[in-house]
Amino acid sequence: MEITQLTTFLGWTTLINFGLITLTSIILIAFKGSIVKIHSELFSISEKGLYEAYLNFLAQYKVLIIVLNLVPYLALRLM
């Protein structure tokens, strides 16, 4: 695989992953009541615990996107 192909691949994966995290955030905001109700009944977790779990998930996903997609993409672009 050539560097240009890898750079293109990482660029697209970064864009797709940021799109997914944005979509997930919008869905969590728009359908907060029904999602919390379903998850709290399914996993027996309080609403406060669910909000913490959602924020933890989004924060970890964002860090993974930055570390595994964005940083390598930028490093290849700067080469």
PyMOL commands that set and color helices and strands:
alter all, ss='L'
color gray80, all
select helices_A, chain A and resi 3-30+32-43+47-78
alter helices_A, ss='H'
color red, helices_A
deselect
rebuild
show_as cartoon
